[in-house]
Amino acid sequence: MWLVIASIFALVATYSWINSPGKNRNGQLALAFWALTFMVFVDHVIGWLLEGGEGEFLEIGLEPFVLSLCMVIPILAAWEMFVAFDKLGVKFVKPASAKDAKAVEE
């Protein structure tokens, strides 16, 4: 269920990015969901192979669904915060390089 939910969110985010490129940072959201999908896929494959290739590959039930939502909600919250900061015009300061630090000391 984790893999299915993550894949659905990744596909929806990618579709919204394709239909409105450059708006609301949908590319970053799609990238985050594809990363989640890949991580869950690797987790499922390794777990399934360690069990000897037996049993269910995809779990279906209420608990896996709730866990899927617990993985999706932080990604949506971080993306929403990023979009809000971008709309407000908040600039993140780049760390000073060693060359710039020496110039300030002199």
Phi and psi in degrees as GROMACS dihedral restraints (atoms count N, CA, C in turn):
[ dihedral_restraints ]
;  ai    aj    ak    al  type     phi  dphi    fc
    3     4     5     6     1   -58.8    20    10
    4     5     6     7     1   -46.3    20    10
    6     7     8     9     1   -64.7    20    10
    7     8     9    10     1   -40.0    20    10
    9    10    11    12     1   -66.4    20    10
   10    11    12    13     1   -47.8    20    10
   12    13    14    15     1   -63.4    20    10
   13    14    15    16     1   -45.5    20    10
   15    16    17    18     1   -62.8    20    10
   16    17    18    19     1   -39.1    20    10
   18    19    20    21     1   -66.6    20    10
   19    20    21    22     1   -40.6    20    10
   21    22    23    24     1   -63.0    20    10
   22    23    24    25     1   -46.3    20    10
   24    25    26    27     1   -63.5    20    10
   25    26    27    28     1   -38.3    20    10
   27    28    29    30     1   -65.4    20    10
   28    29    30    31     1   -42.2    20    10
   30    31    32    33     1   -66.3    20    10
   31    32    33    34     1   -40.9    20    10
   33    34    35    36     1   -65.6    20    10
   34    35    36    37     1   -43.1    20    10
   36    37    38    39     1   -65.5    20    10
   37    38    39    40     1   -39.0    20    10
   39    40    41    42     1   -66.4    20    10
   40    41    42    43     1   -41.4    20    10
   42    43    44    45     1   -61.9    20    10
   43    44    45    46     1   -42.4    20    10
   45    46    47    48     1   -68.4    20    10
   46    47    48    49     1   -32.2    20    10
   48    49    50    51     1   -69.7    20    10
   49    50    51    52     1   -39.4    20    10
   51    52    53    54     1   -66.5    20    10
   52    53    54    55     1   -38.7    20    10
   54    55    56    57     1   -78.2    20    10
   55    56    57    58     1   -22.9    20    10
   57    58    59    60     1  -140.4    20    10
   58    59    60    61     1    71.5    20    10
   60    61    62    63     1   -67.5    20    10
   61    62    63    64     1   138.9    20    10
   63    64    65    66     1    83.5    20    10
   64    65    66    67     1    -0.6    20    10
   66    67    68    69     1  -108.2    20    10
   67    68    69    70     1   134.1    20    10
   69    70    71    72     1    57.7    20    10
   70    71    72    73     1    20.3    20    10
   72    73    74    75     1    55.9    20    10
   73    74    75    76     1    40.9    20    10
   75    76    77    78     1   -67.2    20    10
   76    77    78    79     1   -24.3    20    10
   78    79    80    81     1   -63.5    20    10
   79    80    81    82     1   -41.8    20    10
   81    82    83    84     1   -65.9    20    10
   82    83    84    85     1   -38.0    20    10
   84    85    86    87     1   -65.3    20    10
   85    86    87    88     1   -44.0    20    10
   87    88    89    90     1   -62.9    20    10
   88    89    90    91     1   -41.9    20    10
   90    91    92    93     1   -62.6    20    10
   91    92    93    94     1   -41.1    20    10
   93    94    95    96     1   -64.0    20    10
   94    95    96    97     1   -41.5    20    10
   96    97    98    99     1   -71.4    20    10
   97    98    99   100     1   -34.7    20    10
   99   100   101   102     1   -68.1    20    10
  100   101   102   103     1   -35.7    20    10
  102   103   104   105     1   -63.9    20    10
  103   104   105   106     1   -43.3    20    10
  105   106   107   108     1   -61.2    20    10
  106   107   108   109     1   -43.4    20    10
  108   109   110   111     1   -61.2    20    10
  109   110   111   112     1   -44.1    20    10
  111   112   113   114     1   -64.3    20    10
  112   113   114   115     1   -43.1    20    10
  114   115   116   117     1   -63.7    20    10
  115   116   117   118     1   -41.4    20    10
  117   118   119   120     1   -67.3    20    10
  118   119   120   121     1   -39.3    20    10
  120   121   122   123     1   -61.3    20    10
  121   122   123   124     1   -46.7    20    10
  123   124   125   126     1   -62.3    20    10
  124   125   126   127     1   -41.3    20    10
  126   127   128   129     1   -60.4    20    10
  127   128   129   130     1   -45.0    20    10
  129   130   131   132     1   -64.9    20    10
  130   131   132   133     1   -44.4    20    10
  132   133   134   135     1   -64.4    20    10
  133   134   135   136     1   -45.9    20    10
  135   136   137   138     1   -64.7    20    10
  136   137   138   139     1   -44.5    20    10
  138   139   140   141     1   -62.8    20    10
  139   140   141   142     1   -41.0    20    10
  141   142   143   144     1   -67.4    20    10
  142   143   144   145     1   -40.2    20    10
  144   145   146   147     1   -70.0    20    10
  145   146   147   148     1   -36.3    20    10
  147   148   149   150     1   -67.0    20    10
  148   149   150   151     1   -26.7    20    10
  150   151   152   153     1   -84.0    20    10
  151   152   153   154     1     3.8    20    10
  153   154   155   156     1    88.8    20    10
  154   155   156   157     1    15.7    20    10
  156   157   158   159     1    74.0    20    10
  157   158   159   160     1    17.7    20    10
  159   160   161   162     1  -107.7    20    10
  160   161   162   163     1   157.7    20    10
  162   163   164   165     1    90.8    20    10
  163   164   165   166     1  -176.4    20    10
  165   166   167   168     1   -77.6    20    10
  166   167   168   169     1   138.1    20    10
  168   169   170   171     1   -82.2    20    10
  169   170   171   172     1   -39.8    20    10
  171   172   173   174     1  -113.6    20    10
  172   173   174   175     1   125.0    20    10
  174   175   176   177     1   -87.6    20    10
  175   176   177   178     1   136.6    20    10
  177   178   179   180     1  -122.8    20    10
  178   179   180   181     1   127.2    20    10
  180   181   182   183     1   168.1    20    10
  181   182   183   184     1  -177.4    20    10
  183   184   185   186     1   -72.9    20    10
  184   185   186   187     1   -42.7    20    10
  186   187   188   189     1   -62.9    20    10
  187   188   189   190     1   -46.4    20    10
  189   190   191   192     1   -63.7    20    10
  190   191   192   193     1   -32.6    20    10
  192   193   194   195     1   -66.2    20    10
  193   194   195   196     1   -44.6    20    10
  195   196   197   198     1   -64.3    20    10
  196   197   198   199     1   -40.4    20    10
  198   199   200   201     1   -63.5    20    10
  199   200   201   202     1   -37.0    20    10
  201   202   203   204     1   -60.9    20    10
  202   203   204   205     1   -43.6    20    10
  204   205   206   207     1   -66.0    20    10
  205   206   207   208     1   -34.5    20    10
  207   208   209   210     1   -68.1    20    10
  208   209   210   211     1   -21.7    20    10
  210   211   212   213     1   -87.8    20    10
  211   212   213   214     1   -29.9    20    10
  213   214   215   216     1   -82.0    20    10
  214   215   216   217     1   -38.7    20    10
  216   217   218   219     1   -61.2    20    10
  217   218   219   220     1   -44.4    20    10
  219   220   221   222     1   -62.7    20    10
  220   221   222   223     1   -33.3    20    10
  222   223   224   225     1   -65.9    20    10
  223   224   225   226     1   -44.5    20    10
  225   226   227   228     1   -64.0    20    10
  226   227   228   229     1   -39.2    20    10
  228   229   230   231     1   -66.4    20    10
  229   230   231   232     1   -43.3    20    10
  231   232   233   234     1   -65.4    20    10
  232   233   234   235     1   -39.8    20    10
  234   235   236   237     1   -65.8    20    10
  235   236   237   238     1   -42.1    20    10
  237   238   239   240     1   -63.2    20    10
  238   239   240   241     1   -40.4    20    10
  240   241   242   243     1   -64.5    20    10
  241   242   243   244     1   -41.6    20    10
  243   244   245   246     1   -62.0    20    10
  244   245   246   247     1   -43.5    20    10
  246   247   248   249     1   -65.9    20    10
  247   248   249   250     1   -40.5    20    10
  249   250   251   252     1   -63.4    20    10
  250   251   252   253     1   -43.9    20    10
  252   253   254   255     1   -62.6    20    10
  253   254   255   256     1   -37.8    20    10
  255   256   257   258     1   -67.0    20    10
  256   257   258   259     1   -41.3    20    10
  258   259   260   261     1   -66.3    20    10
  259   260   261   262     1   -34.6    20    10
  261   262   263   264     1   -78.6    20    10
  262   263   264   265     1   -11.8    20    10
  264   265   266   267     1    82.1    20    10
  265   266   267   268     1    23.4    20    10
  267   268   269   270     1   -70.4    20    10
  268   269   270   271     1   126.9    20    10
  270   271   272   273     1  -104.5    20    10
  271   272   273   274     1   132.3    20    10
  273   274   275   276     1   -91.2    20    10
  274   275   276   277     1   130.0    20    10
  276   277   278   279     1   -76.4    20    10
  277   278   279   280     1   133.0    20    10
  279   280   281   282     1   -78.9    20    10
  280   281   282   283     1   144.2    20    10
  282   283   284   285     1   -67.3    20    10
  283   284   285   286     1   141.5    20    10
  285   286   287   288     1   -70.6    20    10
  286   287   288   289     1   141.5    20    10
  288   289   290   291     1   -81.4    20    10
  289   290   291   292     1   169.5    20    10
  291   292   293   294     1   -63.0    20    10
  292   293   294   295     1   -35.5    20    10
  294   295   296   297     1   -64.2    20    10
  295   296   297   298     1   -43.4    20    10
  297   298   299   300     1   -66.8    20    10
  298   299   300   301     1   -35.3    20    10
  300   301   302   303     1   -66.3    20    10
  301   302   303   304     1   -38.4    20    10
  303   304   305   306     1   -67.1    20    10
  304   305   306   307     1   -38.0    20    10
  306   307   308   309     1   -66.5    20    10
  307   308   309   310     1   -35.5    20    10
  309   310   311   312     1   -70.6    20    10
  310   311   312   313     1   -35.9    20    10
  312   313   314   315     1   -67.8    20    10
  313   314   315   316     1   -32.4    20    10
